[in-house]
Amino acid sequence: MDTTQIVLLAVFGLSAMLNLAQLTFYFINRAVLSRTGRLALVDVWPSVDVCIPARDEEPNIERCVRSLMLQDYPGQFRIRVLDDESSDRTAEIVQGLARTDSRVKLIDGKPEPLQPGWIGKVWANTRLGRLATGDFLLFVDADTFFDPSMLRTAIACAHQPSNPAVGLFSGYLRFEQSTFWEGSLMASFFASQHMLPLPFALKRKAGGPAPGHWHLFRRDIYERVGGYAKVWNCVLDDMETSGVVNRAGFLTRLLPLERMGGVRMYRTFSEIWWGVQKSIGYTLQKSWINALGLVFVMALSGVLPFFAPVIGFWRGWLAPEAIAAFSSLVAILLWRALIQHDQTGPWWGFLTHPIMAVFLALNGLHGVAALRFGQGVVWKGRSYDRR
């Protein structure tokens, strides 16, 4: 065995192990989600407050609120929208919907503007939590939309017995993907759910994957842990909220929300870039080592496997290094195809996986650099962590 073969076998062998591990985690996590998605018997349907923070959401807010108005939930529920000083027609649209349905209430954010040091969405959610009176509180983003059975299904799932009690229910809605960049890149959000086995990831005291576009709390537990006020200055508020819940002795649980509704977070390459960039630097803990680690993993698991045909032509199709390379390629293509299927994304999305890997690697470097050099992040016209 010559030096070239040893190096190639080591590199592609490690790549195959990484991708086979990710594929294994996917099946473990789908098994977990199939259990958390079971419906429990509900004798008395609790009241629910659906809380929506909205800032400049004119393109999205009507679809979101109308989908909630159409819920077939047997119990009482209200829809509260806090207009966070929007400069567009967000408030006007919600007010029009409120005139047709008494369950919809618009809250003007101007009398209590954003407090110094607070994150805008966290401040809006904190205010919504104070006003809510339901037995359950459901916080959703304004760019979400739901199947008519979402609320009934989610509350039935939340009634599964658990010891210790579940403090936060969350999950990944299906991503609406209409453009090339959405089909290529948006799977990166959903893929993060399967980077680690959920039984491990969700128990971390630092918090686990709990996407902030859908958070469901029992009201008493929300108040006991301190609500969103506990993460008042955290841009990565969703993971930090999971950490608050876990440290208080409760559980974070993910539900198979892709069956219950969708979200269209971003549309263009620019929107996706800045949407990921606002959180990835914090996910990497502002660390160059972590950023370079992400580059290494993305290259090893997301880019190199696609050179398997080259290795086969060069070294021979049955050479050990070629077998390792094709094993890695098959594993990552299957992993990505399964994610595309779960997300009802375009069929060709799995073929663009190297684009997503390069995107995440470069975005991670940029995200850490922005925080280390004082540029901070800008979102919805507000700057955070800027020096």
C-alpha positions in Angstrom: 0.0 0.0 0.0 1.7 3.2 -1.2 1.5 6.6 0.6 -1.1 8.0 -1.8 -3.4 5.1 -1.1 -2.9 5.4 2.6 -3.8 9.2 2.5 -6.8 8.7 0.3 -8.1 5.8 2.3 -7.7 7.8 5.5 -9.5 10.8 4.1 -12.4 9.0 2.4 -12.7 6.5 5.2 -13.2 9.3 7.7 -15.6 11.0 5.3 -17.6 7.7 5.0 -17.7 7.3 8.8 -19.0 10.9 9.2 -21.8 10.5 6.6 -22.8 7.0 7.8 -23.0 8.4 11.3 -25.3 11.2 10.1 -27.5 8.7 8.2 -27.7 6.6 11.4 -28.7 9.7 13.4 -31.4 10.4 10.9 -33.1 7.1 11.4 -32.7 7.3 15.2 -34.3 10.8 15.1 -37.1 9.8 12.8 -37.9 7.0 15.3 -37.9 9.6 18.1 -40.2 11.9 16.2 -42.6 9.1 15.3 -43.0 8.5 19.1 -43.4 12.2 20.0 -45.9 12.6 17.1 -48.4 10.1 18.7 -51.7 11.5 19.7 -52.9 11.3 23.3 -56.5 11.3 24.4 -57.6 14.8 25.4 -60.7 14.8 27.7 -60.9 18.6 28.0 -59.3 20.7 25.4 -57.3 23.5 27.0 -57.4 27.1 26.0 -54.6 28.3 23.8 -53.1 31.7 23.0 -51.3 31.8 19.7 -48.8 34.7 19.8 -47.2 36.2 16.7 -44.5 38.8 16.9 -44.5 40.7 13.6 -42.2 43.4 12.2 -42.5 44.4 8.5 -44.3 41.2 7.6 -46.6 42.5 5.0 -45.9 39.7 2.5 -46.5 37.0 5.1 -48.9 38.0 7.9 -52.2 37.5 6.1 -51.5 33.9 5.1 -50.2 33.1 8.7 -53.2 34.6 10.5 -55.8 33.2 8.0 -54.3 29.7 8.4 -54.8 30.0 12.2 -58.3 31.3 11.8 -59.1 28.1 9.9 -57.9 25.7 12.7 -60.4 23.0 13.6 -59.3 23.1 17.3 -62.2 21.9 19.5 -61.2 24.2 22.4 -61.0 27.9 22.8 -58.1 29.8 21.2 -57.1 33.3 20.5 -54.6 34.8 18.0 -52.6 37.8 19.3 -50.4 39.7 16.9 -47.9 42.2 18.2 -47.0 44.8 15.6 -43.3 45.6 16.4 -43.1 49.1 15.0 -43.6 47.9 11.4 -43.0 50.4 8.6 -45.3 48.6 6.1 -48.9 47.5 6.1 -48.5 44.7 8.7 -50.8 46.4 11.3 -53.4 47.4 8.7 -53.7 43.8 7.4 -54.1 42.4 10.9 -56.6 45.0 11.9 -58.7 44.1 8.8 -58.6 40.4 9.8 -59.5 41.3 13.4 -62.7 43.0 12.1 -63.8 39.7 10.6 -62.9 37.4 13.5 -63.1 38.3 17.2 -60.4 35.8 18.1 -57.8 37.9 16.3 -56.3 40.8 18.3 -53.8 43.4 17.2 -51.4 44.7 19.8 -49.6 48.0 19.1 -45.9 47.7 20.0 -45.2 51.5 20.0 -46.4 52.3 23.5 -43.6 50.0 24.9 -40.8 50.3 22.4 -37.8 48.0 22.4 -35.8 48.2 25.6 -32.0 48.9 25.5 -30.0 45.7 25.1 -33.1 43.5 24.4 -33.4 41.5 21.2 -36.4 42.7 19.2 -38.3 39.4 18.8 -37.6 38.4 22.4 -39.0 41.7 23.7 -42.1 41.2 21.5 -42.6 37.6 22.7 -42.1 38.7 26.3 -44.9 41.2 26.0 -47.1 38.7 24.3 -46.5 36.2 27.1 -47.5 38.8 29.7 -50.8 39.4 27.9 -51.7 35.8 27.2 -54.2 34.0 29.4 -54.5 30.6 27.8 -53.5 27.3 29.4 -51.0 26.8 26.6 -49.0 29.5 24.8 -47.9 28.9 21.2 -45.4 31.4 19.8 -45.1 31.3 16.0 -43.3 33.5 13.5 -45.2 35.6 11.0 -43.8 33.7 8.0 -45.4 30.4 9.0 -48.6 28.9 7.8 -50.5 25.9 9.0 -52.7 22.9 8.1 -56.2 23.2 9.7 -55.5 20.3 12.1 -52.2 21.7 13.4 -53.4 23.1 16.7 -55.5 20.0 17.5 -52.7 17.7 16.6 -50.0 19.6 18.6 -52.1 19.8 21.7 -52.9 16.0 21.5 -49.2 15.3 21.2 -48.4 17.6 24.1 -50.8 15.5 26.3 -48.5 12.5 26.1 -47.4 11.6 29.7 -43.9 12.5 30.5 -41.7 12.4 33.6 -40.1 14.9 34.0 -42.6 17.2 32.4 -42.0 18.7 28.9 -41.3 22.4 29.3 -40.9 23.3 25.6 -42.3 21.7 22.5 -40.8 22.7 19.2 -39.9 21.3 15.8 -39.2 22.0 12.1 -42.0 23.0 9.9 -41.7 22.1 6.2 -39.8 24.7 4.3 -41.6 26.2 1.3 -39.0 26.0 -1.5 -39.9 27.7 -4.8 -36.6 29.1 -6.0 -33.2 27.4 -6.9 -31.5 28.8 -3.8 -34.3 27.7 -1.5 -34.2 24.2 -2.9 -30.4 24.1 -2.6 -29.8 25.8 0.8 -32.9 25.7 3.0 -32.4 22.0 3.8 -29.4 23.2 6.0 -31.9 24.4 8.6 -33.8 21.1 8.8 -30.5 19.1 8.5 -29.3 20.6 11.8 -32.0 18.5 13.5 -30.2 15.4 12.4 -26.5 16.3 13.1 -26.7 14.5 16.5 -29.1 11.9 18.0 -32.0 13.8 19.5 -32.0 11.9 22.8 -28.6 13.4 23.4 -29.0 16.8 21.7 -32.2 17.8 23.5 -30.8 17.1 27.0 -27.9 19.5 26.7 -27.9 22.1 29.5 -26.8 24.7 26.9 -29.9 23.9 24.9 -30.8 21.8 21.9 -32.3 22.3 18.5 -35.6 24.0 19.2 -36.4 26.2 16.1 -37.9 29.5 17.2 -40.6 29.6 14.5 -42.8 27.3 16.6 -42.6 27.2 20.4 -45.4 25.6 22.5 -45.4 25.9 26.4 -47.7 25.0 29.1 -48.5 28.3 30.7 -47.6 27.3 34.2 -44.2 26.0 33.2 -43.5 29.1 31.0 -44.1 31.3 34.0 -42.1 29.1 36.3 -38.9 29.1 34.1 -39.2 32.9 33.6 -40.3 32.9 29.9 -38.5 34.7 27.2 -37.3 37.4 29.6 -34.6 34.9 30.6 -33.0 35.2 27.2 -33.6 38.9 26.8 -30.2 39.6 25.2 -29.7 36.4 23.2 -29.7 36.5 19.4 -29.8 32.7 19.5 -32.9 32.8 21.6 -34.4 29.5 20.5 -31.5 27.3 21.6 -31.0 29.5 24.7 -34.7 29.1 25.6 -34.3 25.3 25.4 -31.3 25.6 27.7 -33.4 27.6 30.2 -36.1 24.9 30.2 -33.5 22.1 30.5 -31.7 23.7 33.4 -35.0 24.2 35.2 -35.4 20.4 35.2 -37.9 20.1 32.4 -37.6 18.6 28.9 -37.3 20.0 25.4 -39.3 17.8 23.0 -39.4 18.1 19.2 -42.6 17.2 17.3 -42.8 16.1 13.6 -44.1 19.6 12.6 -43.4 19.1 8.9 -46.7 17.2 8.9 -48.6 20.2 10.4 -47.5 23.3 8.6 -44.9 25.2 6.7 -42.7 28.3 6.7 -41.1 30.4 4.0 -38.3 32.1 5.8 -36.2 33.5 2.9 -36.5 33.6 -0.8 -33.3 34.9 -2.4 -29.7 34.0 -1.9 -29.1 37.3 -0.1 -31.9 36.7 2.3 -30.7 33.1 3.1 -27.1 34.3 3.5 -28.0 37.0 6.1 -30.7 34.9 7.7 -28.1 32.1 8.5 -25.4 34.6 9.3 -27.3 36.3 12.1 -27.2 33.1 14.1 -24.3 30.9 12.9 -21.6 33.0 14.6 -23.3 32.4 18.0 -23.9 28.7 17.2 -20.1 28.5 16.7 -19.6 30.4 20.0 -17.7 33.2 18.2 -14.8 30.8 17.9 -12.3 30.6 15.0 -11.5 27.0 16.0 -15.2 26.0 15.8 -15.5 27.9 12.4 -12.5 26.1 11.0 -13.9 22.8 12.4 -17.1 23.5 10.4 -15.1 24.2 7.3 -13.3 20.9 7.8 -16.5 18.9 8.4 -18.3 20.5 5.4 -15.4 19.7 3.1 -15.0 16.2 4.4 -18.6 15.2 4.4 -20.3 17.5 1.9 -17.8 18.2 -0.9 -15.1 15.4 -1.1 -17.6 12.5 -1.5 -18.6 14.0 -4.9 -15.1 13.3 -6.1 -15.8 9.6 -5.8 -16.1 9.0 -9.6 -12.7 10.7 -10.0 -11.1 8.4 -7.5 -12.7 5.4 -9.2 -11.3 6.4 -12.6 -7.9 7.1 -11.1 -7.4 4.4 -8.6 -9.7 1.7 -9.9 -13.3 1.0 -9.1 -12.6 -1.8 -6.6 -9.7 0.0 -4.9 -10.3 0.4 -1.1 -10.1 4.1 -1.3 -12.7 4.2 -4.2 -15.0 1.9 -2.1 -14.7 4.3 0.8 -15.4 7.3 -1.4 -18.5 5.8 -2.9 -19.7 4.7 0.5 -19.5 8.3 1.7 -21.2 9.5 -1.5 -24.1 7.1 -1.2 -24.6 7.9 2.5 -24.7 11.7 2.0 -26.9 11.5 -1.0 -29.4 9.2 0.8 -29.3 11.5 3.9 -30.0 14.6 1.9 -32.7 12.9 -0.2 -34.5 11.7 2.9 -34.4 15.3 4.3 -35.7 16.6 0.9 -38.5 14.1 1.1 -39.4 15.1 4.7 -39.4 18.7 3.7 -41.4 18.1 0.4 -38.5 20.0 -1.3 -37.6 19.7 -5.0 -36.5 16.3 -6.0 -33.2 17.6 -7.3 -32.2 19.3 -4.1 -30.0 16.4 -2.9 -27.8 16.9 -6.0 -26.9 20.4 -4.9 -25.5 19.2 -1.5 -22.0 20.5 -2.2 -23.4 24.0 -2.7 -25.0 23.8 0.7 -21.8 22.6 2.3 -19.7 25.4 0.8 -22.4 27.9 1.7 -22.4 26.8 5.4 -18.6 26.8 5.6 -18.2 30.3 4.2 -21.1 31.6 6.2 -19.7 30.2 9.4 -16.4 32.0 8.8 -18.2 35.2 8.0 -20.5 34.9 11.0 -17.6 34.5 13.4 -15.6 37.3 11.8 -18.6 39.7 12.0 -18.8 39.1 15.8 -15.1 39.0 16.5 -14.4 42.3 14.6 -17.4 44.2 16.0 -19.6 44.2 12.9 -22.3 42.3 14.8 -25.5 41.2 13.1 -28.3 43.2 11.6 -31.8 41.9 11.4 -35.1 43.6 10.7 -33.4 46.9 10.6 -31.8 46.5 14.1 -28.2 46.0 15.0 -26.9 43.6 17.7 -23.5 43.0 19.2 -22.0 45.8 17.2 -18.9 47.6 18.7 
